[in-house]
Amino acid sequence: MTTHTEASQSGVLDIIKLLIAAAMIVGGLYAYYFYEFELALPIRVLIVLVGTGAGIGVAMLSAQGQKLWHFIQGSRVEIRKVVWPTKQETTQTAIAVFVFTLIMAVFFWLLDSGLLWLTRRLVG
């Protein structure tokens, strides 16, 4: 029974953290437009960046933020395992795609022209 209560309290705390994070981000954006004539543009942009950074920081303290951080770390590990193509392979693939696209463009142009000719012959 106590684990369920602790889990629900943790869930409520996570929701509160996410709401605070959203309020920080929205507050930064609101301040940007509210102080449109009172503050210089660089200061207003700094307010938005600080609000967004603080909001992201608070959101990362929640359970969902921790899950996202672990996912990002796992993705970084997996991306290091990728075998990237060489410059020659990339160039050859790009040329093949370009040639195939050109062939398909000519094919569809001829098909369109043929259907247009046929329609004009039938309609008169």
N, C-alpha and C positions, 0 to 999 in steps of 0.2 A: 504494500500500500504506500509506503514512503517513497519508493522509486517513482511511482506514478505521480505523486505530488511534486517531487523534485523536478521531474521531467516537465510537468505543466508549468511550474514556476520558471524553469529555464526557458521554456517556450515563450512565456509572457515577457521575460526579460529581453529575449531576442527580438520580439516584436517591438518593444519599447526602444531598443537600440536602433533598429531599422527605421522607426518613425523619427527618432532624433536625427539620424543620418539624413533622411529625406528632408527634414526641416532645415538642416544646415545648408544643404544644396539649394533648396528653394529660397532660403533666406539670402544666400549670396546672390542669386539671380534677382531677387526682389530689390536688394540694395543697389544693384547695378542700375536699375531703372528708376528707383526712388531718388537717388542722388545724382540724377542725370545732369542737372545744371549746377549743383553745388560742388562736385568733385571733378577732378581731371580724369580723363579716360584711363591712363595707366593705373591710377588708384582704384578706380571702379573695377578694372580687370583683375587687379590683385585681390580685391574683395571676393570676386567670383571664384578665383583660383583657391584662395584660402578656404572659403566655404565648401567648395567641392572636395578639396583635400581632406578637410576635417570630417566631412560626411563620409568619405570613403574610409577614412581611418576608423571611425566609429562603427561603420558597417562591417569592417573586417574583424571586429571584436565579437560579432555574433556567430552563432553556429553555422549559418549559411555562409558567412564571410570566411570562416575557417575551412569549410568544404570547398569554397571557390579557390582559396589559396592552395590547398592540397591538389586540386585539379590542375591549377596553373603549374605547380612544381612538377607534377607528373607529365604534363604536356611538354615542359622543357626537357625532361629526361627523354621522352619519346622522340622529340624533334632532333635530338642529337644522334639518334640511331638511324635517321633517314640518310639514304645514299643519294646524294644530289647528282644530277646528270652533268657531264662535262660540257664545256662550251661547244665542242663539235657536235655532240648529241643534241644539244638545244638548238643549234643552228640548223641541223638536218631536219629536226622535227618541225621547226618553224617554216622551213622551205616547203616541206611536204604538205603542211596545213595550207600554206598560201597557194600552192599549185592546185590542190584539191578544191579549194574555195573558188579559184579562178575557173576550173573545169565545170564545177556545179553552176557558177554564175552564167557561163556560156550556155550550158544545157538548159537552164530555166529560161534564159532569154530566147533561145531557139524554140522551146516548147511554147512560150507565151506568144511568140510571133506566129508560129504555126496555128495555134488555137485562134488567134485573132484573124488570120487569113481564112480559116475554115468558117468562123462565125460570119465574116463578111460575105463569103460565098453563099452560105445558107440563108442569111437574112436578105441579101441582095442589095 
